[in-house]
């Protein structure tokens, strides 16, 4: 009790660094990158200042810049020239992501390349897999038919050289299905980073502009998580762990730190995705002088790390590597 117990004793400027409980490093960061089959030069993303869609012949240089700055992992999203209901471009051996993987790995073999395994950028309707009629009489994502599609996408990414495949479609059984497909094709050493707890969030808007992945009908609330449900969120990740996921994920990150902390107790690595809306809000407030960008970014990432994240996927990765 005061005056014997003085908490400020440990907060002197010289003592604070010695007793810091959480440390953020460049090895914690994953940089998302957009590769666009339809462009010849970088195209700025209006709702995500500082971010661009890149042509495939530039992606190795972009990844290389990140690598030289100390970022050791990228997460690739593709925007194809052709879309259809079956997402055939998603598993094309010469598809946009497959080309990007080969180029990055050829130029920077030690860069960890993660690929998003989903269909929303590749389908004409914008949903994350095969769509059909459900028992309710409405069109919606069909789970088991879509699993077969995810298997094909994941195998094509592994064949191109991906180190980690990251299914983001929130299908029941997606980890077990992809793990079995990869192992059967001889890709047992390719990791699965599952978007195991992905919320149906209002914070994805800028990403949907960037990746051209908006949906033409309905929404994704029948397969993504209800933001109100914490117990269900934990169970989603628990099931993916039991199916063989190597890394679990919580998306978005900042508003769901309680969920992240719970999932970290499962005992395997956990990633947190600081999503496009989180990025855009910080950027917009900083541009108006309402907050300090660097300090806000570092604080937000430190809190994500403190909550239990082993990896942080953030559009600020390049800047943070220059600040640390």
BELZI-V653281 format. One record per helix or strand. SS is the DSSP state (2 for helix, 1 for strand). FROM is the first residue (numbers start at 0). TO is the last residue. If there is no record, write none. Layout:
SS,FROM,TO
SS,FROM,TO
This chain:
2,6,10
2,12,18
2,25,27
1,28,35
1,42,43
1,51,53
2,55,68
1,72,78
1,83,83
2,87,90
2,95,106
1,111,116
1,122,122
1,130,132
1,138,140
2,142,159
1,163,166
2,173,183
1,190,192
1,196,198
2,201,210
1,224,224
2,229,242
1,246,250
2,253,263
1,269,273
2,275,286
2,292,306
1,310,313
2,316,322
